[in-house]
Amino acid sequence: MPVVIGSKPESTFSDPVGLLTDCHRRIERFLGVLVQVSNQAAPLNDDERASLDTALRYFREAAPKHTADEEESLFPRLRALQRAELTPVLQKMDALENDHDLAEGIHGEIDRLGQSWLAEGSLAESSRLQFSQLVTQLTDLYRSHIALEERELFPAAAAALPLTDRVAMGREMAARRGAK
């Protein structure tokens, strides 16, 4: 990943909530790639093909780990705290899990169409329109999903989770990625 002078350093597994936020920036960056590609009417050039392939691979391989980080590591720990001040956030986690399910289905269709685009060199107009509509739907979904998590869920988690839970989360997240 390129270094951007003046940018915030990437979080580490010792800061799992920060790492989840960093994942959101990557999701937004790869969504931007899908948006750019979806606006192409002509066959893709080599750079566009490489960008599409990379974005599809990110959403196929890395994004599910982010979802697991939330659904298997973060959400259960927040629910287990059973603290009254977390009730408003806890009530929104079911909707966030539903968003994950919806996004997974959209990603599957985008991947199917994107792989076809890469294999064939172009898409029929109806398929390109479907790809574009799916990318717009996914972008809208992520925009509201990320905003809710970063505005409410992640700050609540950072404040409420004890150090032992944050350390355990970091270890689980590292294990999902084959890191130590």
Buried (B, 14 or more C-beta within 10 A) or exposed (E): EEEEEEEEEEBEBEBBBBBBBBBBEBBEEBBEBBBBBBEBEEEBEEEBBEBBBEBBEBBBEBBBEBBBBBBBBBBEBBEEBEEEEBEEBBEEBEEBBEBBEBBEEBBEBBBBBBBBBBEEEBBEEEBBEBBBEBBEBBBEBBEEBBEBBBEEBBEBBBEBBEEEBBBBBBBBBBEBEEEE
